[in-house]
């Protein structure tokens, strides 16, 4: 993967950055990171000790979730609320040929309703969209019993790069509850260069 000339400023009161590897980090592995997150997130919180193990386990599951081609991962854990899902940011080198970002979004499988596609503003990007969808998939361990999977996707294009942000949940209310923070996370991505190197 080429060097990515961009940064992802984020609000630490809303998001926790999740390491994708532990080289040159203060943690030996995902387990050590998850224990540190649980301690840091629950410090000075009333009743924090009672839920420390649950938060550590959730942090570990976020850290160990497959991350092929992911450039950055952020766990939504607001200071004033409970943790919810996470967002993955993918960045790929691609010359901007004028293609609409909507046309670059991945194809969707079966959905329960027509996806909602909205143009969004993102600094440094020529154009960007957000797509909200409600997928229908087979529930694991059943004979095809359907379940709904809400998904928020963002895709932006600029000279030399495509940026894609994905956040998935099994709870539509949880996903909806972090949409404003997802909007801000995506809009805050800053490119240091207008061309791929």
C-alpha positions in Angstrom: 0.0 0.0 0.0 1.5 3.4 -0.9 2.2 6.0 1.7 -1.0 7.9 2.4 -0.5 11.7 2.5 -3.4 12.4 4.9 -4.3 12.7 8.5 -7.4 11.8 10.4 -8.0 14.4 13.1 -10.6 13.0 15.5 -12.4 14.1 18.7 -10.9 12.0 21.5 -14.1 12.6 23.5 -16.0 10.7 20.9 -13.5 8.2 19.4 -10.7 5.9 20.5 -8.0 5.1 17.9 -7.6 1.4 17.5 -4.1 0.1 16.6 -3.9 -2.1 13.5 -0.5 -3.4 14.6 1.6 -3.0 17.7 5.1 -2.3 16.2 6.6 0.8 17.8 3.6 1.1 20.1 3.4 1.0 23.9 1.5 -2.3 23.8 2.7 -5.8 23.0 -0.5 -7.0 21.5 -4.3 -6.5 21.3 -4.9 -7.9 24.7 -2.5 -5.4 26.4 -4.1 -2.6 24.4 -7.6 -3.7 25.4 -6.7 -3.8 29.1 -5.2 -0.3 28.8 -8.3 1.1 27.1 -10.6 -0.4 29.8 -8.5 1.2 32.5 -8.3 4.6 30.7 -11.9 4.7 29.7 -13.3 3.8 33.1 -10.9 5.8 35.2 -13.0 8.1 37.5 -16.3 6.7 36.2 -18.7 5.7 38.9 -19.3 2.0 38.8 -16.4 1.5 36.3 -14.8 -1.4 38.2 -18.0 -3.4 37.7 -17.9 -3.2 33.9 -14.1 -3.2 33.4 -13.9 -6.8 32.2 -16.9 -6.3 29.8 -15.2 -3.1 28.3 -11.9 -4.9 28.0 -13.6 -7.8 26.1 -15.4 -5.4 23.8 -12.2 -3.5 23.1 -10.4 -6.8 22.3 -13.1 -7.8 19.9 -12.9 -4.5 18.1 -9.1 -4.8 18.0 -9.2 -8.3 16.6 -11.9 -7.8 14.0 -10.4 -8.5 10.5 -8.7 -5.4 9.2 -7.5 -6.3 5.7 -6.8 -3.1 3.7 -8.0 -0.9 6.6 -5.9 2.2 7.0 -7.3 3.4 10.3 -9.9 2.1 12.8 -11.8 4.2 15.4 -14.0 2.8 18.2 -17.0 5.0 19.0 -16.7 5.5 22.8 -18.0 8.9 23.8 -17.0 10.3 27.2 -20.7 10.9 28.0 -22.2 7.6 26.7 -21.7 3.9 26.3 -19.4 2.4 23.7 -20.9 1.4 20.4 -19.5 0.2 17.1 -16.4 1.2 15.2 -15.5 2.8 11.9 -12.9 1.6 9.4 -11.2 4.0 7.0 -9.8 2.7 3.8 -7.6 4.8 1.5 -6.6 3.7 -2.0 -4.5 5.4 -4.7 -6.7 6.2 -7.7 -6.4 9.0 -10.3 -9.5 11.2 -10.2 -11.1 10.7 -13.6 -14.2 12.6 -12.7 -16.2 9.5 -11.7 -19.0 10.2 -9.3 -18.2 8.9 -5.7 -21.6 7.2 -5.8 -20.5 5.1 -8.7 -17.4 4.0 -6.7 -19.3 2.7 -3.7 -19.3 -1.1 -3.3 -22.3 -3.0 -4.7 -24.9 -3.8 -2.1 -26.5 -7.2 -1.5 -30.1 -7.4 -0.6 -31.5 -4.5 1.3 -34.8 -4.1 3.2 -35.4 -0.5 2.0 -34.0 1.7 -0.7 -30.6 3.0 0.5 -30.4 6.7 1.3 -27.6 8.5 -0.7 -26.6 12.0 0.3 -23.9 14.4 -0.9 -21.6 15.5 1.9 -18.9 18.1 2.4 -15.4 16.9 3.1 -12.3 19.2 3.2 -9.9 18.6 0.4 -12.1 16.2 -1.5 -13.6 17.0 -4.9 -16.8 15.2 -4.1 -18.2 12.9 -1.4 -21.3 10.9 -0.6 -22.8 9.1 2.4 -24.9 6.0 1.9 -27.1 4.5 4.6 -28.5 1.1 4.0 -30.4 -1.7 5.8 -29.0 -5.0 4.6 -30.7 -8.4 4.9 -28.4 -11.3 5.6 -28.9 -14.8 6.9 -28.5 -15.1 10.7 -25.5 -17.2 11.6 -26.3 -20.6 12.9 -29.8 -20.7 11.4 -31.4 -22.2 8.3 -31.4 -18.8 6.6 -33.4 -16.9 9.1 -33.0 -13.2 8.0 -31.5 -10.5 10.1 -31.1 -6.7 9.4 -27.6 -5.1 9.3 -27.6 -1.3 9.2 -24.6 0.2 7.5 -23.2 3.7 7.0 -20.7 4.3 4.2 -18.8 7.4 3.1 -16.8 7.8 -0.1 -14.8 10.8 -1.2 -12.6 11.3 -4.2 -9.7 13.7 -4.6 -6.7 13.9 -7.0 -4.9 10.6 -6.6 -7.0 9.1 -3.8 -10.3 7.5 -2.9 -11.3 7.5 0.8 -13.9 5.0 2.0 -15.3 4.9 5.6 -17.5 2.0 6.8 -19.4 1.5 10.0 -21.7 -1.5 10.4 -24.0 -2.5 13.3 -26.7 -5.0 14.2 -28.6 -2.2 16.1 -30.1 0.6 13.9 -30.4 2.9 16.9 -26.7 2.4 17.8 -25.6 3.3 14.2 -28.0 6.2 14.1 -26.6 7.4 17.5 -23.1 7.8 16.0 -24.0 9.3 12.6 -23.1 12.9 13.6 -19.8 11.7 14.9 -19.2 9.6 11.7 -20.0 12.7 9.6 -17.5 14.7 11.6 -14.8 12.0 11.4 -15.2 11.7 7.6 -15.3 15.5 7.0 -12.2 16.0 9.1 -9.9 13.8 7.0 -7.2 16.1 5.7 -5.0 15.5 2.7 -1.5 16.8 2.8 -1.0 16.5 -0.9 -3.2 16.7 -4.0 -1.4 14.0 -5.8 -0.5 10.4 -5.2 3.2 9.7 -4.7 
